[in-house]
Amino acid sequence: MFLKSLEINGFKSFGQKTVFNFSPGITAIVGPNGSGKSNIAEAIRWVMGEQSLKSIRSKDGADLIFNGSLNKQRLHKAQVNLYFDNSLKKMPIDFEEVIISRIVYREGINEYFINNNQVRLKDVVDLLASSNIGQKNFSVISQGLSDSLIKLNPKELKSVIQDAAGIRPIELKKEEALKKLKSTRENIERIELMKSEIAPYLRNLKKQVSRFEQKEELEVKLKDLKQIKFNYEINKILESKNNFLNQKEELAKKIKAIEEESECLAKEIKKLEDDFNSNNEVLIELDKKIDNLQEEKLYYEKELSLIESKLEIEKEKRKISLSIDLNYVKNRLKGIINVIAEALKKDDNLFTKEWVGNIFNSLKNFLKEIELGSHLNENEKKEVDKETKQLEDEALERKKELQNRLNLILSDLEKEKNKLRIIKDEESLKKNKLFELERRRRELEDNKYHFGERLKNINAEVSQIEIKEKIIKGDNFEFNPELAKKISKEEIAKIEIEIARLERILEEAAGFDKNLIEEYNRIKERYEILEKECNDLTKAVEDLNKLIKELDLNIEKKFKDAFALINEKFDLYFKMIFAGGKAKIVKVEYESETKDDEEKEQDEDKDSFLVDYGIEIKAELPGKKAYNLNMFSGGERSLTAIALLFSLICVANPPFIVLDEIDAALDEANSRRFASILKEFTNTTQFIIITHNRETMSHAGVLYGITMANDGVSKVFSLKLEEAVKNY
């Protein structure tokens, strides 16, 4: 299979229909700058499905259409056709010639055709990929090869190698499998949803049909369970009734005992109250006696106080009259001075006439005392002392008489108080006892009330039980006491639940519509079909997962083999071009972007989806120790890119490659090496080279020249060099 021809009509500078016929080997396209040579490479890239307008030097679709010139009107559309020889059926399509076409209109509409039948872009891409054509990174190599290959990041370079390894068709199969897997899972979810919607209805129908079919059996079972429940309830009623009657008897006894104890308490309380009344008279009499003694006591205490005061006065007079005590004088003066000093410290205006008069009188009296004491003679002093002594003796005698009388009164008062204290202590004990008896009587009355209320409730309960007993016995079941005693509370709870369930089932079965049996069979059949579909889809999911794993293994193997071969050939061509040195590609890890759900599920047993790897180029020029390509010159970078390109071609073995001036930076010697290596691949790969290099032109079988006149339209003339050499 090879590219037979290229037909361009209205694409960029090709304002008229132009046909390029190609043959196996090398076809060179030459011409001056600006003649439109690179538009040929871009036309081929575009017709094979290129979606990036930037990569074909355009901003929008209208830029791809011939825009007119002075002598030619602009066109409404641009069309490019690629003709392939498919006589060996390398393309999976039953035509010996395959035509790939693409049309763009000024409105921005794009159309794709295969053999004049309109198709989708995906159909074009899939067809080319299946034929090892259209790998975007090296089927059409544009100007600036060093930028397009050398400057690829590790992820992009890995993609180029994957395309060269022929992995793209396998990846398309994997993508298709992943889409089918997603679609299948969605179908499973849809079917499961339908099943979940049908299942409750089907279960309900199944229950109804089952209940209808088991109606007689359920009725017998319900009757047996009700018999058991009857025995249990009657037994419980009788037990409860007997229990209440026993309680009633016990309460009656308790009430009688309370009444008897209350009667005894009433008698004791009456006796204590009578004692309190008799003691009240004695207490009143004692209180009067104590009051009288208290008055006498106060009288004699007052008299004694007066005698004491009189004695003190007489002693003082005697003291003053007999001598003037210097200390006494000092103390009196200090007292008066202190009073005046304290008054001076205060802010209040105390120096009133009355206050000054008091100070004056105190000083005057004190002066008289001093004069009186200091002017008496010895006889007068003796007379005063005698008189004072006599008064003191009389006062002492009176004090003694009063003290004796007071002592007698105090003794009588203490005796009467002791009597009063004894009586009150006895009365306090009686009061405590009376309080306790009253508390007990109230407690008994409360108990009697509560017991009475409880007795009323028990009588009401017994009445209710007797009514319930009549109602239950109305069901005409036979009571079996022995059987009733064997049933536990837990068992009867389960029996009651079962009775309620059976009654509900029989109630529903009573209004059963026989058409529901047909409905049940129809829904059941539908559910079984969905179940089968779900199982088939689940099996399909397993098969698709298995296929995807196999494709992953195949991709991994192909990439591994291609990687090894590219490394080998890259080093070989690098050494050929640079006459030495070494080059290789290496794997480098980097964080990958988030994968979609299908890929995550495929990698669920791996950690690789978190860390991916790319490819980097390492090269060392002869005599240098530099692996950093940024340190290479422009020519060295181009030659390195050419060496990598040839190694990719060895692996990819594409039917054709378009090279757009990739040899522009080569000198004459490197051009010869480039051309000789290129010649080696012509047996398997068809080359279309846009070039200015004479050495490259000399190896071409067909030479196309591109010119552009004043009308701005690219024109073509061709020359078969082999025929020209023969004719020459």
TIDOGU-690156 format. One record per residue (C-alpha): residue number from 1; x, y, z; residue in one letter. Coordinates in steps of 0.25 Angstrom, whole numbers, plus 5000, padded with zeros to 4 digits. Layout:
- num c1 c2 c3 residuo
- NUM X Y Z a
...
end
This chain:
- num c1 c2 c3 residuo
- 1 5000 5000 5000 m
- 2 5005 5014 4996 f
- 3 5000 5028 4994 l
- 4 4996 5029 4980 k
- 5 4993 5044 4979 s
- 6 4989 5057 4986 l
- 7 4978 5066 4980 e
- 8 4977 5080 4986 i
- 9 4966 5090 4982 n
- 10 4964 5103 4989 g
- 11 4973 5100 5001 f
- 12 4981 5112 5005 k
- 13 4990 5117 4993 s
- 14 4985 5106 4984 f
- 15 4974 5114 4977 g
- 16 4971 5104 4966 q
- 17 4971 5089 4966 k
- 18 4985 5083 4967 t
- 19 4989 5068 4966 v
- 20 5002 5062 4972 f
- 21 5004 5048 4967 n
- 22 5014 5040 4976 f
- 23 5021 5027 4973 s
- 24 5029 5018 4983 p
- 25 5042 5023 4987 g
- 26 5045 5038 4989 i
- 27 5038 5050 4984 t
- 28 5044 5063 4986 a
- 29 5036 5076 4985 i
- 30 5044 5089 4983 v
- 31 5042 5103 4981 g
- 32 5045 5117 4986 p
- 33 5041 5122 5000 n
- 34 5027 5127 5000 g
- 35 5022 5118 4988 s
- 36 5013 5110 4996 g
- 37 5022 5097 4998 k
- 38 5018 5095 5013 s
- 39 5004 5096 5010 n
- 40 5005 5083 5003 i
- 41 5010 5076 5016 a
- 42 4999 5084 5024 e
- 43 4988 5079 5014 a
- 44 4992 5065 5016 i
- 45 4992 5067 5031 r
- 46 4978 5073 5030 w
- 47 4972 5063 5022 v
- 48 4976 5052 5031 m
- 49 4968 5059 5043 g
- 50 4977 5069 5049 e
- 51 4968 5078 5058 q
- 52 4978 5088 5063 s
- 53 4978 5100 5054 l
- 54 4990 5106 5061 k
- 55 4998 5094 5056 s
- 56 4995 5097 5041 i
- 57 4997 5112 5043 r
- 58 4982 5117 5044 s
- 59 4973 5124 5054 k
- 60 4960 5118 5048 d
- 61 4954 5110 5037 g
- 62 4952 5121 5027 a
- 63 4968 5123 5027 d
- 64 4969 5110 5021 l
- 65 4961 5114 5008 i
- 66 4967 5122 4997 f
- 67 4964 5136 5000 n
- 68 4966 5141 4985 g
- 69 4975 5151 4978 s
- 70 4976 5162 4968 l
- 71 4972 5153 4957 n
- 72 4964 5142 4964 k
- 73 4952 5142 4973 q
- 74 4952 5136 4986 r
- 75 4946 5122 4988 l
- 76 4935 5117 4996 h
- 77 4941 5104 5001 k
- 78 4954 5096 5001 a
- 79 4955 5081 4998 q
- 80 4967 5072 4999 v
- 81 4967 5057 4994 n
- 82 4977 5046 4997 l
- 83 4977 5034 4988 y
- 84 4983 5021 4993 f
- 85 4987 5008 4986 d
- 86 4980 4997 4994 n
- 87 4982 4986 4985 s
- 88 4989 4978 4996 l
- 89 4977 4981 5005 k
- 90 4985 4987 5016 k
- 91 4974 4996 5019 m
- 92 4962 4988 5025 p
- 93 4953 4992 5014 i
- 94 4948 4985 5001 d
- 95 4953 4995 4991 f
- 96 4966 4994 4983 e
- 97 4967 5009 4983 e
- 98 4963 5017 4995 v
- 99 4960 5032 4995 i
- 100 4960 5040 5008 i
- 101 4954 5054 5006 s
- 102 4952 5066 5015 r
- 103 4944 5079 5011 i
- 104 4943 5092 5019 v
- 105 4933 5103 5016 y
- 106 4934 5118 5020 r
- 107 4923 5116 5030 e
- 108 4932 5107 5038 g
- 109 4926 5093 5034 i
- 110 4935 5081 5032 n
- 111 4931 5069 5024 e
- 112 4939 5056 5023 y
- 113 4938 5045 5012 f
- 114 4943 5031 5010 i
- 115 4942 5028 4995 n
- 116 4932 5039 4993 n
- 117 4923 5034 5005 n
- 118 4921 5044 5016 q
- 119 4926 5038 5029 v
- 120 4930 5043 5043 r
- 121 4944 5048 5047 l
- 122 4945 5036 5056 k
- 123 4943 5027 5044 d
- 124 4955 5034 5036 v
- 125 4964 5033 5048 v
- 126 4961 5019 5051 d
- 127 4963 5015 5037 l
- 128 4977 5022 5036 l
- 129 4981 5016 5049 a
- 130 4978 5002 5045 s
- 131 4987 5004 5033 s
- 132 4998 5010 5042 n
- 133 4996 5024 5036 i
- 134 4993 5037 5043 g
- 135 5001 5036 5055 q
- 136 5001 5050 5058 k
- 137 5015 5052 5063 n
- 138 5023 5047 5051 f
- 139 5014 5043 5039 s
- 140 5016 5058 5035 v
- 141 5029 5064 5040 i
- 142 5028 5079 5039 s
- 143 5038 5090 5039 q
- 144 5046 5091 5052 g
- 145 5048 5076 5055 l
- 146 5057 5079 5067 s
- 147 5045 5087 5073 d
- 148 5035 5076 5070 s
- 149 5043 5064 5074 l
- 150 5055 5069 5083 i
- 151 5046 5078 5091 k
- 152 5035 5068 5093 l
- 153 5032 5066 5108 n
- 154 5034 5052 5114 p
- 155 5019 5049 5113 k
- 156 5018 5054 5098 e
- 157 5030 5046 5094 l
- 158 5025 5034 5100 k
- 159 5012 5036 5092 s
- 160 5021 5037 5079 v
- 161 5028 5024 5083 i
- 162 5014 5017 5085 q
- 163 5010 5022 5072 d
- 164 5022 5017 5065 a
- 165 5021 5003 5072 a
- 166 5007 5001 5066 g
- 167 5000 5002 5079 i
- 168 4990 5012 5074 r
- 169 4981 5002 5068 p
- 170 4981 4994 5081 i
- 171 4978 5006 5089 e
- 172 4966 5009 5080 l
- 173 4962 4994 5083 k
- 174 4964 4997 5097 k
- 175 4956 5010 5097 e
- 176 4945 5003 5089 e
- 177 4945 4992 5100 a
- 178 4945 5003 5111 l
- 179 4933 5009 5104 k
- 180 4926 4996 5103 k
- 181 4930 4993 5118 l
- 182 4924 5006 5122 k
- 183 4911 5004 5113 s
- 184 4910 4990 5119 t
- 185 4911 4995 5133 r
- 186 4901 5006 5130 e
- 187 4891 4995 5124 n
- 188 4894 4986 5137 i
- 189 4890 4998 5145 e
- 190 4878 5001 5137 r
- 191 4873 4986 5138 i
- 192 4876 4986 5153 e
- 193 4868 4998 5154 l
- 194 4857 4992 5146 m
- 195 4858 4979 5155 k
- 196 4858 4987 5168 s
- 197 4845 4994 5163 e
- 198 4839 4981 5159 i
- 199 4844 4972 5171 a
- 200 4835 4978 5182 p
- 201 4822 4977 5173 y
- 202 4826 4963 5169 l
- 203 4829 4959 5184 r
- 204 4815 4965 5188 n
- 205 4808 4957 5176 l
- 206 4816 4944 5180 k
- 207 4811 4946 5195 k
- 208 4797 4948 5190 q
- 209 4797 4936 5181 v
- 210 4804 4928 5192 s
- 211 4794 4932 5202 r
- 212 4782 4929 5193 f
- 213 4788 4915 5191 e
- 214 4790 4912 5206 q
- 215 4777 4918 5211 k
- 216 4771 4905 5216 e
- 217 4784 4901 5223 e
- 218 4785 4915 5229 l
- 219 4771 4915 5234 e
- 220 4774 4902 5242 v
- 221 4787 4907 5247 k
- 222 4780 4920 5252 l
- 223 4769 4912 5259 k
- 224 4780 4904 5267 d
- 225 4788 4916 5270 l
- 226 4775 4923 5275 k
- 227 4772 4911 5284 q
- 228 4786 4912 5290 i
- 229 4784 4927 5292 k
- 230 4770 4924 5299 f
- 231 4776 4914 5309 n
- 232 4787 4924 5312 y
- 233 4778 4936 5314 e
- 234 4767 4928 5322 i
- 235 4778 4923 5331 n
- 236 4784 4937 5333 k
- 237 4770 4943 5336 i
- 238 4768 4932 5346 l
- 239 4781 4934 5352 e
- 240 4779 4949 5352 s
- 241 4765 4948 5358 k
- 242 4770 4939 5370 n
- 243 4782 4948 5372 n
- 244 4773 4960 5373 f
- 245 4763 4953 5383 l
- 246 4775 4949 5392 n
- 247 4780 4964 5391 q
- 248 4765 4968 5395 k
- 249 4765 4959 5407 e
- 250 4779 4964 5412 e
- 251 4775 4978 5410 l
- 252 4762 4976 5419 a
- 253 4771 4970 5430 k
- 254 4780 4981 5429 k
- 255 4769 4992 5430 i
- 256 4763 4984 5442 k
- 257 4777 4984 5449 a
- 258 4778 4999 5446 i
- 259 4765 5002 5452 e
- 260 4768 4995 5465 e
- 261 4782 5002 5466 e
- 262 4775 5015 5464 s
- 263 4765 5013 5475 e
- 264 4777 5010 5485 c
- 265 4784 5022 5481 l
- 266 4772 5031 5483 a
- 267 4771 5026 5497 k
- 268 4786 5030 5500 e
- 269 4785 5043 5494 i
- 270 4772 5046 5502 k
- 271 4780 5043 5515 k
- 272 4792 5051 5511 l
- 273 4783 5063 5508 e
- 274 4776 5062 5522 d
- 275 4790 5062 5528 d
- 276 4794 5075 5521 f
- 277 4781 5082 5526 n
- 278 4785 5079 5541 s
- 279 4799 5083 5540 n
- 280 4795 5096 5534 n
- 281 4790 5101 5548 e
- 282 4803 5097 5555 v
- 283 4811 5104 5545 l
- 284 4803 5117 5546 i
- 285 4805 5117 5561 e
- 286 4820 5114 5560 l
- 287 4821 5126 5550 d
- 288 4815 5135 5560 k
- 289 4824 5131 5571 k
- 290 4836 5132 5563 i
- 291 4832 5146 5558 d
- 292 4830 5151 5573 n
- 293 4844 5146 5577 l
- 294 4850 5152 5565 q
- 295 4844 5166 5569 e
- 296 4849 5164 5583 e
- 297 4863 5160 5578 k
- 298 4863 5173 5569 l
- 299 4859 5181 5581 y
- 300 4871 5176 5590 y
- 301 4881 5177 5579 e
- 302 4877 5191 5577 k
- 303 4878 5194 5592 e
- 304 4892 5187 5593 l
- 305 4896 5196 5581 s
- 306 4893 5208 5588 l
- 307 4900 5204 5601 i
- 308 4912 5201 5592 e
- 309 4912 5215 5586 s
- 310 4910 5222 5599 k
- 311 4922 5214 5605 l
- 312 4931 5218 5593 e
- 313 4927 5233 5594 i
- 314 4930 5233 5609 e
- 315 4943 5226 5606 k
- 316 4946 5237 5596 e
- 317 4942 5248 5605 k
- 318 4951 5243 5616 r
- 319 4962 5241 5607 k
- 320 4961 5256 5602 i
- 321 4959 5262 5616 s
- 322 4971 5255 5622 l
- 323 4982 5258 5611 s
- 324 4984 5263 5597 i
- 325 4988 5251 5588 d
- 326 4998 5256 5578 l
- 327 4996 5245 5569 n
- 328 4981 5248 5570 y
- 329 4983 5262 5566 v
- 330 4992 5258 5554 k
- 331 4981 5248 5549 n
- 332 4970 5258 5550 r
- 333 4978 5269 5543 l
- 334 4982 5259 5532 k
- 335 4967 5255 5530 g
- 336 4963 5269 5528 i
- 337 4975 5272 5519 i
- 338 4971 5259 5510 n
- 339 4957 5264 5509 v
- 340 4961 5277 5503 i
- 341 4972 5270 5494 a
- 342 4962 5261 5488 e
- 343 4952 5272 5486 a
- 344 4963 5280 5478 l
- 345 4966 5268 5469 k
- 346 4951 5267 5464 k
- 347 4946 5276 5453 d
- 348 4932 5278 5460 d
- 349 4930 5292 5467 n
- 350 4929 5286 5481 l
- 351 4934 5299 5488 f
- 352 4920 5304 5492 t
- 353 4917 5312 5504 k
- 354 4911 5299 5511 e
- 355 4924 5291 5508 w
- 356 4933 5302 5513 v
- 357 4924 5304 5526 g
- 358 4925 5289 5529 n
- 359 4940 5290 5528 i
- 360 4940 5302 5537 f
- 361 4931 5295 5548 n
- 362 4940 5283 5548 s
- 363 4953 5291 5550 l
- 364 4945 5299 5561 k
- 365 4941 5287 5569 n
- 366 4955 5281 5568 f
- 367 4960 5294 5574 l
- 368 4951 5293 5585 k
- 369 4955 5279 5588 e
- 370 4969 5283 5589 i
- 371 4966 5295 5598 e
- 372 4958 5287 5607 l
- 373 4969 5276 5609 g
- 374 4980 5286 5610 s
- 375 4974 5296 5621 h
- 376 4969 5286 5632 l
- 377 4977 5285 5645 n
- 378 4980 5272 5652 e
- 379 4968 5272 5661 n
- 380 4958 5275 5650 e
- 381 4964 5264 5642 k
- 382 4962 5254 5653 k
- 383 4948 5258 5655 e
- 384 4945 5256 5640 v
- 385 4952 5243 5641 d
- 386 4943 5238 5653 k
- 387 4930 5243 5647 e
- 388 4934 5236 5633 t
- 389 4937 5223 5641 k
- 390 4924 5223 5648 q
- 391 4916 5225 5635 l
- 392 4924 5214 5628 e
- 393 4921 5204 5640 d
- 394 4906 5207 5639 e
- 395 4907 5205 5624 a
- 396 4914 5191 5625 l
- 397 4904 5186 5636 e
- 398 4893 5190 5626 r
- 399 4900 5183 5615 k
- 400 4902 5170 5623 k
- 401 4887 5170 5626 e
- 402 4883 5172 5612 l
- 403 4892 5162 5607 q
- 404 4887 5151 5616 n
- 405 4872 5154 5612 r
- 406 4877 5154 5597 l
- 407 4883 5140 5599 n
- 408 4870 5134 5605 l
- 409 4862 5140 5593 i
- 410 4872 5134 5583 l
- 411 4872 5120 5590 s
- 412 4856 5120 5589 d
- 413 4857 5125 5575 l
- 414 4866 5114 5570 e
- 415 4857 5104 5577 k
- 416 4845 5109 5570 e
- 417 4852 5109 5557 k
- 418 4856 5095 5559 n
- 419 4842 5091 5561 k
- 420 4838 5098 5549 l
- 421 4849 5092 5540 r
- 422 4845 5078 5545 i
- 423 4831 5080 5542 i
- 424 4834 5086 5528 k
- 425 4844 5074 5525 d
- 426 4833 5064 5529 e
- 427 4823 5072 5520 e
- 428 4833 5072 5508 s
- 429 4834 5057 5509 l
- 430 4819 5056 5509 k
- 431 4818 5066 5497 k
- 432 4828 5058 5489 n
- 433 4820 5045 5492 k
- 434 4807 5052 5489 l
- 435 4813 5057 5475 f
- 436 4818 5043 5472 e
- 437 4804 5037 5475 l
- 438 4798 5048 5467 e
- 439 4808 5045 5455 r
- 440 4805 5030 5456 r
- 441 4790 5033 5456 r
- 442 4791 5041 5444 r
- 443 4800 5030 5437 e
- 444 4789 5020 5441 l
- 445 4778 5029 5435 e
- 446 4787 5031 5422 d
- 447 4789 5016 5421 n
- 448 4775 5013 5423 k
- 449 4771 5023 5412 y
- 450 4781 5017 5402 h
- 451 4777 5002 5406 f
- 452 4762 5007 5404 g
- 453 4765 5013 5390 e
- 454 4773 5000 5386 r
- 455 4762 4992 5391 l
- 456 4752 5000 5382 k
- 457 4762 4998 5370 n
- 458 4763 4983 5373 i
- 459 4748 4982 5373 n
- 460 4748 4989 5359 a
- 461 4759 4980 5354 e
- 462 4751 4968 5358 v
- 463 4739 4973 5351 s
- 464 4747 4976 5338 q
- 465 4753 4962 5339 i
- 466 4740 4955 5340 e
- 467 4734 4963 5328 i
- 468 4747 4959 5320 k
- 469 4745 4945 5325 e
- 470 4731 4944 5319 k
- 471 4735 4950 5306 i
- 472 4747 4941 5304 i
- 473 4738 4929 5308 k
- 474 4729 4933 5297 g
- 475 4738 4928 5286 d
- 476 4734 4914 5290 n
- 477 4748 4908 5292 f
- 478 4751 4897 5302 e
- 479 4759 4901 5314 f
- 480 4771 4892 5317 n
- 481 4778 4896 5330 p
- 482 4789 4887 5329 e
- 483 4792 4891 5314 l
- 484 4791 4906 5319 a
- 485 4802 4905 5330 k
- 486 4812 4900 5319 k
- 487 4811 4912 5311 i
- 488 4822 4923 5314 s
- 489 4820 4938 5312 k
- 490 4831 4938 5301 e
- 491 4823 4927 5293 e
- 492 4810 4934 5294 i
- 493 4816 4947 5289 a
- 494 4821 4940 5277 k
- 495 4807 4933 5275 i
- 496 4800 4946 5276 e
- 497 4809 4952 5265 i
- 498 4807 4939 5256 e
- 499 4792 4941 5259 i
- 500 4792 4955 5254 a
- 501 4800 4951 5242 r
- 502 4791 4940 5238 l
- 503 4778 4948 5240 e
- 504 4784 4959 5231 r
- 505 4788 4948 5221 i
- 506 4774 4942 5221 l
- 507 4767 4956 5221 e
- 508 4775 4959 5208 e
- 509 4772 4945 5202 a
- 510 4757 4947 5205 a
- 511 4757 4958 5194 g
- 512 4767 4951 5185 f
- 513 4766 4954 5170 d
- 514 4769 4941 5162 k
- 515 4774 4950 5150 n
- 516 4786 4953 5159 l
- 517 4791 4939 5157 i
- 518 4792 4943 5142 e
- 519 4799 4956 5146 e
- 520 4808 4949 5155 y
- 521 4813 4939 5144 n
- 522 4814 4951 5134 r
- 523 4823 4959 5144 i
- 524 4831 4947 5148 k
- 525 4834 4944 5133 e
- 526 4838 4959 5131 r
- 527 4847 4958 5144 y
- 528 4854 4945 5139 e
- 529 4857 4951 5126 i
- 530 4863 4963 5133 l
- 531 4871 4954 5142 e
- 532 4876 4946 5130 k
- 533 4880 4959 5123 e
- 534 4887 4964 5135 c
- 535 4895 4951 5136 n
- 536 4899 4952 5122 d
- 537 4903 4966 5123 l
- 538 4911 4962 5136 t
- 539 4918 4952 5128 k
- 540 4921 4962 5117 a
- 541 4927 4971 5127 v
- 542 4936 4960 5132 e
- 543 4940 4957 5117 d
- 544 4942 4972 5114 l
- 545 4951 4973 5127 n
- 546 4959 4961 5122 k
- 547 4960 4966 5108 l
- 548 4965 4980 5114 i
- 549 4975 4973 5122 k
- 550 4980 4965 5110 e
- 551 4981 4978 5102 l
- 552 4989 4984 5113 d
- 553 4998 4973 5113 l
- 554 5000 4974 5098 n
- 555 5002 4989 5099 i
- 556 5012 4987 5109 e
- 557 5020 4976 5101 k
- 558 5019 4984 5088 k
- 559 5024 4996 5095 f
- 560 5035 4989 5102 k
- 561 5040 4983 5089 d
- 562 5039 4996 5082 a
- 563 5046 5003 5093 f
- 564 5058 4993 5092 a
- 565 5058 4994 5077 l
- 566 5057 5009 5076 i
- 567 5068 5010 5087 n
- 568 5077 5001 5078 e
- 569 5074 5009 5065 k
- 570 5075 5022 5071 f
- 571 5089 5020 5076 d
- 572 5093 5014 5063 l
- 573 5088 5025 5054 y
- 574 5094 5035 5064 f
- 575 5107 5029 5063 k
- 576 5106 5029 5047 m
- 577 5102 5044 5047 i
- 578 5112 5049 5057 f
- 579 5123 5039 5054 a
- 580 5123 5034 5068 g
- 581 5117 5038 5082 g
- 582 5105 5031 5088 k
- 583 5090 5033 5090 a
- 584 5078 5027 5097 k
- 585 5064 5029 5102 i
- 586 5061 5026 5116 v
- 587 5049 5025 5125 k
- 588 5046 5036 5135 v
- 589 5034 5036 5145 e
- 590 5024 5047 5147 y
- 591 5011 5049 5153 e
- 592 5000 5045 5144 s
- 593 4986 5052 5142 e
- 594 4974 5046 5148 t
- 595 4969 5034 5140 k
- 596 4955 5032 5137 d
- 597 4946 5022 5144 d
- 598 4949 5010 5135 e
- 599 4964 5012 5135 e
- 600 4964 5013 5150 k
- 601 4956 5000 5151 e
- 602 4966 4993 5142 q
- 603 4977 4998 5151 d
- 604 4970 4995 5164 e
- 605 4980 4985 5168 d
- 606 4992 4994 5164 k
- 607 4998 5007 5169 d
- 608 5003 5011 5155 s
- 609 4991 5020 5153 f
- 610 4997 5030 5163 l
- 611 5011 5030 5156 v
- 612 5013 5029 5141 d
- 613 5026 5030 5133 y
- 614 5030 5037 5121 g
- 615 5042 5037 5112 i
- 616 5054 5046 5111 e
- 617 5066 5047 5101 i
- 618 5080 5046 5106 k
- 619 5091 5048 5096 a
- 620 5106 5050 5097 e
- 621 5114 5056 5085 l
- 622 5128 5050 5081 p
- 623 5138 5055 5091 g
- 624 5128 5062 5100 k
- 625 5122 5059 5113 k
- 626 5109 5066 5111 a
- 627 5095 5059 5112 y
- 628 5087 5072 5113 n
- 629 5081 5075 5099 l
- 630 5079 5089 5102 n
- 631 5094 5091 5101 m
- 632 5094 5085 5087 f
- 633 5095 5095 5075 s
- 634 5083 5096 5065 g
- 635 5089 5087 5055 g
- 636 5093 5077 5066 e
- 637 5079 5077 5071 r
- 638 5073 5075 5056 s
- 639 5083 5063 5054 l
- 640 5079 5057 5067 t
- 641 5064 5058 5063 a
- 642 5067 5052 5050 i
- 643 5074 5040 5057 a
- 644 5062 5038 5066 l
- 645 5053 5040 5054 l
- 646 5060 5029 5046 f
- 647 5059 5020 5059 s
- 648 5044 5022 5060 l
- 649 5043 5019 5045 i
- 650 5050 5005 5047 c
- 651 5039 5002 5058 v
- 652 5027 5008 5051 a
- 653 5030 5004 5037 n
- 654 5019 5014 5032 p
- 655 5014 5014 5018 p
- 656 5018 5028 5015 f
- 657 5024 5040 5022 i
- 658 5024 5055 5019 v
- 659 5037 5062 5023 l
- 660 5036 5078 5022 d
- 661 5050 5084 5021 e
- 662 5056 5076 5033 i
- 663 5069 5076 5025 d
- 664 5070 5091 5025 a
- 665 5081 5092 5036 a
- 666 5090 5081 5030 l
- 667 5103 5084 5023 d
- 668 5107 5076 5011 e
- 669 5114 5064 5018 a
- 670 5102 5062 5027 n
- 671 5092 5064 5016 s
- 672 5099 5052 5009 r
- 673 5098 5044 5022 r
- 674 5084 5048 5023 f
- 675 5080 5044 5008 a
- 676 5088 5031 5009 s
- 677 5080 5027 5021 i
- 678 5067 5031 5015 l
- 679 5070 5023 5003 k
- 680 5071 5010 5012 e
- 681 5056 5012 5016 f
- 682 5050 5014 5002 t
- 683 5048 4999 5000 n
- 684 5037 4999 5012 t
- 685 5033 5014 5013 t
- 686 5029 5025 5003 q
- 687 5036 5038 5006 f
- 688 5030 5052 5001 i
- 689 5041 5062 5004 i
- 690 5039 5077 5004 i
- 691 5054 5082 5003 t
- 692 5064 5092 4998 h
- 693 5075 5083 4999 n
- 694 5082 5078 4986 r
- 695 5087 5065 4992 e
- 696 5073 5061 4996 t
- 697 5068 5065 4983 m
- 698 5078 5056 4976 s
- 699 5073 5044 4983 h
- 700 5058 5047 4979 a
- 701 5051 5039 4968 g
- 702 5041 5050 4965 v
- 703 5043 5065 4966 l
- 704 5032 5075 4968 y
- 705 5034 5090 4966 g
- 706 5025 5100 4973 i
- 707 5024 5114 4968 t
- 708 5015 5126 4971 m
- 709 5012 5137 4960 a
- 710 5006 5151 4963 n
- 711 4992 5145 4964 d
- 712 4996 5138 4978 g
- 713 4993 5124 4973 v
- 714 5003 5113 4975 s
- 715 5006 5105 4962 k
- 716 5013 5092 4960 v
- 717 5022 5086 4950 f
- 718 5028 5072 4951 s
- 719 5040 5064 4946 l
- 720 5043 5049 4947 k
- 721 5058 5050 4950 l
- 722 5061 5036 4945 e
- 723 5055 5038 4932 e
- 724 5062 5052 4931 a
- 725 5075 5045 4934 v
- 726 5073 5034 4923 k
- 727 5069 5045 4913 n
- 728 5081 5053 4917 y
end
